[in-house]
């Protein structure tokens, strides 16, 4: 009797949409790929998980409830770096391997961070709106080279941002509880504490892992007035109500981000209010969406699936702490 074909459920919106056609490659190996809902709606996902051997998952939660629906599942390959949305303890309890693809999208996100920084600093979107409405009014801005930029979280993306900013001539501060001062300095930034960074930086860029709220009313009150805040990490890092108030008061001059607490057309964030539209620039969670990053994330996830199917320990294995 021939072995049952392997089945891989994919719930990442961009998998195999780059230059490398990974779905076709897997098909030639006798592995069937089926695409499921990116938001992991249980009604649609349940029948797909029922006979899944592997799951290439995007950013939506991978819960114990969902894992219970996949009795044959061997591996959850996170398509990206963050695993906060994966119930690692439940996966370990069920014997499901979890992997991720660290570094695959770091360059893309670092590029996007600098793009958002410059857009906020030079009021690019607000200027575009003025011109389209018939006004050529000029709002004077500062040059990046004369500013101090603080980076919160100095992992691959934070270091990539610092590297890109080095060409502008600005001063770069960085804080990261997992790195020593010498490691931060070696990567091209001045070591700083969170308190010092808030007080000294003209621009703060968020790259911290996890979902602990960093930008709240207290932190906003401590920052240098006129701050520009950039967030290409997680919406949960920011108290959006408090930030909207700080934008209205002028304590924060501008906010640019690739994520919001709600990414649904049915719900609005307080940061999308019309009266602060010229101060806020939001992109649709697209920082990692380059052809190169899509290919690297896909290849990393597929390599992990292949390794597990061969009975090998995959690269970038993630374990519960």
C-alpha angles and dihedrals in degrees: 000000000000120000118260111260114257116250126208121193114208122198098168114110096218104037113138092001096114129075094294114072098212096169090060092046091054091048090058087055092054094256117134119215120204123183121224136185113299091218091054096237101189096220092059097034100048098074091047094051092048092083101018120133094184137017123207100198133194126203101302118104120281100205135184088249091058094043089054088062092060108066094167097045115131104171143018107203108195109218095221136016108281118089098173089109093056120088094227095179092054091048092051091047090054094045094248117147117225124204138169139193107243116190095014095110101023096106093047093051093045090053091050092048092057090045091054092045092054092043091054095042095049095035092236099165094042090050091050090052092050093052092048089053091051100261123122093183112151122224109197117229139185128257117249093228092067096051137087114234120200120203118202107201116023103205125123095304096042091050090047090054091050090050092052092046092053089079092058094058097233123142112256124205123185138189127190126157091210097056133068122234090252092054091050092048092048089055092056106265137102111250113243141171120241089250094051092045093053091049098045107033125096089191128030121195119195120220101146121138124234131035102273110134110247103166107062136138093280095049092046090053090055099052128099108271112257094031121173110216124199125190123185092148119067135332090223090070090071133065095218095194092053092045093051088053091049090051091052092049093048094241086118115039099195143354126206122180145160095215143042133196088254122035096183131109088222094061131051128211117223085240090068093063113134096234093063098036093113090055098049130067118185127181122196100257090281103131093110094042104106123124090243095050093045090054094047094047092047094047091048093051093046092048089054091051092049092049093052092047088054091051093249130132106255126229114256095028111182121210133188115261 
